Each structure stands twice: as C-alpha cells, then as structure tokens.
Amino acid sequence: MFDLELKNKVAIITGGSDGLGRATAKRFASEGAKVVICARREEHLMQAAEDLRKETNGSVLGMKADVCKAEDCTKLIDQTVEEFGGIDILINNAGKSAASGLEALSDEAWQEDLDLKLMGAIRMCRGAVPHMRKMGGGSIVNATTGAGKAPGSLALPTSVSRAAGNNLTKSLANELAKDKIRVNAVCIGLIKSAQWERRSEKGSLEEFYNELGNKVPLGRVGEAEEYADLVAFLCSARGAYITGTAINLDGGLCPVI
C-alpha cells in the first residue's frame, strides 16, 4: 500500500460521530493523522471518539459543535489549533437529507438547510484557511451530492444548497491555489449511513439496501469506507495535483459528470 503521507496531519471532520464522517475519521486516524470530530450530540460524540481511539490506536478528539452557529465554528477552530498547533485538513461533512417540493417548504426550512450545508462549510473554511496558510498549505473537502449537478423532481432544498456547495468548492479552489490550499467536493450518491438506517424502519436493513441498490447502475449501495478512502486520497500527497473538482461517488447514478 502506498503511503498517503497523512501522518501527524491535523484534520477536522464535521459531522464525524456517525456514518460517513465516522468512517473518514477512522481512515485518517489509521493513517496516523491527528483527528478532531465534531457533532451536536455530546455524549454520542465522545463515545464515538473513544471507540475510534480504541479501533485505530490513533489520536481522535471529540469537540461538541453545531456548524449552524458561528460561535461554535470559531470555538472548534480555536480549540483545534490550541490542541495541535495548526490545521492541515478540513472535511465539511455535516449535513442531512432533505427532499421536498417547492410549496411544501417554508422560509424556515430553506434557511435551516442553507445554514447547515452551505453556511456551515463557509464558516469552517473561513476559520481554517488562515491556519492552513500558516502551515504552508492544506486540503479542504466538501461533501455534496449529485443533485447539486443534476437536480431531480422534489429534491429541494438539498439540490440548491449542494449546487452552492459545488460552486463554493470551485471558487475557493481558484482563490486559494496560490496558497497551496486545495479544495475539492465529493458528490455523494446512495451510500450506507446512519440516515439510511433510520429510514429503513424495522425491516431488514440488507433488503432495504438491496432495494436502493436497484436504482444504481453498478447495482449496489456504496460503502462508507469507499467515501472515506476517496476523501483520504484527495487530502493526501498522492492527490496533490487535484483541486477544483466535484467527483461523483455514486456508482454511476448522477446523469452528468
């Protein structure tokens, strides 16, 4: 296995206590990175951090934060720098699925979605970039979805906030390239996560995923570890010439590249 050169890199992963974020934290910690995960549920977050330390024998800290709150983002950045001396990597992973039609959505629902998925990423980037600049460079990965490129019916407000996330990715990649800070997006399709598990209700989770997989050209739902592997690669020395991209990780589901 080639060395990703992530050892001792300082990585913040928002929404890191479950699903894709947790899998990513595990991948980074296994590579020797110093990992900070944040989430809103403190007890669950701290348990996840403890479990990850045991699983990887690595450095994983849990810091309670809600990226919808500017003060929480500032505190998370400051505490990370105080603990580890800088920031090399930021994974804007926090988010949740929201899909409905125009008339069913209130102003409050729109604002909540944009605040979590777009403004959360903006706040975290704004706080982390100065520290990455001091480190001589860094890497940011924004989690978005294929709906941000090719929205379907009844995909609001997520399709709009994720389109904005893709635009933010390209804009920041152009702006920060001179600082050797790379910015990419991963457009997630149907990938196993705690959100999907909650939707399966009391039926067989395997049957639920098999049914979802029928919608995917490759015939299956993705694994959280496949997301984590891609994110780790994008942040690694092996991905050093990749910036400004929005990569579909969806088994071919998105109709556009």
N, C-alpha and C positions, 0 to 999 in steps of 0.2 A: 504494500500500500504506500502511495507517495505521501510525503509529509506536507500537510496543508499549512504549516508554519503558523499555527494559531496559539502555540504555547505562550502563556503569560499575556496574551492579548486580553484587554478588558472589554467585555461585551455586555450590553444592556438588552434584555429581551422583554418587551412589554407583553402583557397577557401570557406570562410564562409559567403559570401554575397548572395548566391543563393542555391536552391535545397537542396541536402543532407547536405551540410555544414551549411546552414542556419537552417535547421530543427534540426541539432545537437546542434547548438548554443542555440536555443530556449529551447531544453531539458535540457541542462546544466544550463542555466540561471534560468529556472523554479525550478531547484533543489537547487538553492542558490549559484552556483559556480560563480566565477569572470571570465568572458569570454572575450577573445580577438579574434576578427575575422580579417582576412586579405584577401585582394584581390587586383587586379591591377587597377580596375576602382574606383577611389577615391570617386567621387560623389555618385555613386551607393552604394558603401561600407558604407559610412557614413549614408546614408538614411536607409540602412538595419539595422545598429547598433541602430539608433534612433527608428525604428519601433520595434525592438526586446526588447528594454528597456521598451517601452510602453506596449507591449504584455505580458511581464513577470514580470514587475516591478523589474527587476533584473539589475545586473551590466554587461553591454556589451559595449566594446570599439572597434572601428574600427581603424585599423592601416594599411595604404597602404603599400603593399609589393608584390614583384614578387619573388617567391621562386626559379626562374631560375637565380637570381642574388645573389651571396654570400653576398654582402654588404647589401642587403635588409634583408636577413635572420638574419644577425648579428644585424642589427638595430632593427628588430622586437623583437628578444630575449632580447636585452638590454632595450628597452622601456618597455617591459612587466615586467621585473624584477624591473625596476625603479618605475613603477606604483604600482605594487602589492607585491613586496618583494621576489618573487620566482616564480617557475613554478612547478606544480604538474602533469599536463596532457598535452599531445601533440597529436593532431589529424591531421595526414598528409592526408588531404582530397583533396588538389588541384590536378586537372587533367582534361583532356578532352578526349573524344573518338577519336581514330584514328585507322582505319582498312583498310588495303590495301594489295596488293600483292608485292612480292619482287622487281620486275622490275619497279614498279611504284614509288618506294621510293628512294629519293636522300639521300646522306650523311647528308645533312642539316635537312631533315625530321626526320631521325633517331636520330640525335643529339638533336634536339628540344624535341622529345618525352622523351628521356632518361634524359635530363636536367630537364624537368618538373616533371616527375613521379618518377624517381629514385634519381637523384642528389638533387632535392628539398627536398625529405624526408631525405636524408643523411645529408644535410646541417642543416636542422632543428633539427634532432636528435643530431648531434654533438654539436650544440649550447645549446640545452635544457638539455642534460644529466648532465652536471656539476651542474646545478642549482637543478635538481631533487635529485641528490646525497646529496646536502646540506640540502634538505628538508627531508631527510631520506627515500626517495623512490619516486616512481611515476608510471605513466602509459602512454604508447605510443600505439596508434592505427594507422595502415597504411591502407588506402583504396586501395585495389587491385581489381582484377576481377577473375572469374572462368577461363578465358582464360589463366591466368598465370599458372594454373594447367593442363589444357587440351585445348591446342590451336586448333582452327578450321582453315579452309582454309581462306585465305585473312584476317587474323587477326593481321597482322604486322602494326606498330611496337609495339602496345599495349601489345600483348601476351608476348613479350620478356621483356619489361620494367616491366610488372606486375609479371612475374616469378622472376625477380631480386628483386622486392619488397617483395615477399614472402620469398625469401632466406635471404634478409636483416632482415626481421622480426625474423626468427628463429635464425640467427647468433647473433643479438642483445639480444634476449631473453636469450640465453645461456651466453653471456658475462656479462649482466647486472643483472642477477638474484641475485648475491651476494650483489648488492646494493639495492635490493628490488625495482628494476625498472622492471615492467612487460611490455612486448611487444607482441602485437597481430595484426593480419590482418583480415579485413573483405573483403571477395571476393564477390564483388557486381555483381548481375545479372541484369535483367531488372527491374529498379526501376524508378518511376516517378521523373523527374528532368527537369531543365530548358533546358538542352541539347536536351532531347527528345521533349520538346515542340517546340523548334526551328525547329526540323526535321519534325514536323507534318505539316508544311507549313500553308495553310489557311483552311485545312479541319477540321472536328470535332475532337477535342482532345480526347474526350471519345471514338470515333470509332477507332482512332489511337491506343490508349492504349488497347482497346479490341482486336485489330488485333495482337498487340505484345504479349498479354497475351495468345494467342492460341499456342505460341511456348513453354510455360512454363507448366511443369507437374501439378502444382497447378491451372493452368488456369487463372492466372491474373498477372498483373504487380504489383510489390511491391510499398509500400508507403514510402515516405521519412522518415516519423515518425518511421517506423519499423527499418530502418537503425539507426536512432538517438537513439532509445531505446536500441538496441544491443550495440552500442558504449558506451552509458552511463553505461550499466551494466558491460561491460568489464573494465571500468575505476573505478568502484565503489568498496566499501568494500565487496559487495556481490560476486564480481568476483576475489577476492584476491588470489585464487589458480589457476588462469588461466593465462598461459603465453606460448609463442611459438606456438600459434595456428593460423591457417588460416581458418576462419569459412565461409562457403558458405552461403550467404544471397541471394538466387536466386530462391526460390520456387521449387528446385529440378532440375534446368536447367543444372548445371555442371555434367558431367558424372562420376566424381571421387569425393571422399570425402576428 
